[in-house]
Amino acid sequence: MERARMLVKNSDGAAQQQVSAELREQGLPSMTRQTWTLVTGLPGLARLNRRRLRLERELRAARH
């Protein structure tokens, strides 16, 4: 996934069709798949971050 993101990032405004073709040639996830992965992963990351913040807050409270 990281290689696919770098390819898209370094495309410097190339046409979407060109970028899609290059991703396909290299066997990398399409831009649609990358976006879907990002969107479906964000809620999980947000939930983990909230849990981490809560645990840190509880640890600080326990120390005082």
C-alpha positions in Angstrom: 0.0 0.0 0.0 2.9 2.4 0.8 4.4 1.9 -2.7 1.0 2.7 -4.2 0.6 5.8 -2.2 4.1 7.0 -3.1 3.4 6.4 -6.8 0.2 8.5 -6.7 1.9 11.2 -4.7 4.8 11.4 -7.1 2.6 11.5 -10.2 2.8 15.3 -10.2 -0.6 15.9 -11.7 -0.5 13.1 -14.3 -3.8 12.0 -15.7 -5.7 9.7 -13.4 -5.8 7.1 -16.2 -2.0 7.1 -16.5 -1.6 6.7 -12.7 -4.2 3.9 -12.7 -2.5 2.1 -15.6 0.9 2.3 -13.8 -0.6 1.0 -10.5 -2.2 -1.9 -12.5 1.1 -2.7 -14.3 3.0 -2.9 -11.0 0.3 -5.0 -9.3 -0.5 -2.3 -6.8 -3.9 -1.3 -5.3 -6.0 1.1 -7.4 -6.7 4.6 -6.2 -10.2 3.5 -5.4 -9.0 0.6 -3.2 -6.5 2.9 -1.5 -9.3 5.4 -0.7 -11.6 2.6 0.6 -8.9 1.2 2.8 -8.2 4.7 4.3 -11.9 5.4 4.9 -12.6 2.1 6.5 -9.5 2.3 8.6 -10.1 5.7 10.1 -12.9 4.8 12.5 -10.7 2.1 14.0 -7.8 4.4 14.4 -10.0 7.0 16.1 -11.4 4.4 18.5 -7.8 3.3 19.4 -6.7 6.9 19.9 -9.7 7.6 22.2 -8.9 4.5 24.2 -5.2 5.5 24.5 -6.1 9.0 25.7 -8.6 7.5 28.3 -5.9 5.1 29.6 -3.3 7.9 29.8 -5.8 10.0 31.7 -6.5 7.2 34.1 -2.8 6.6 34.6 -2.2 10.3 35.4 -5.1 10.3 37.9 -3.8 7.1 39.6 -0.4 8.7 40.1 -1.7 11.8 41.8 
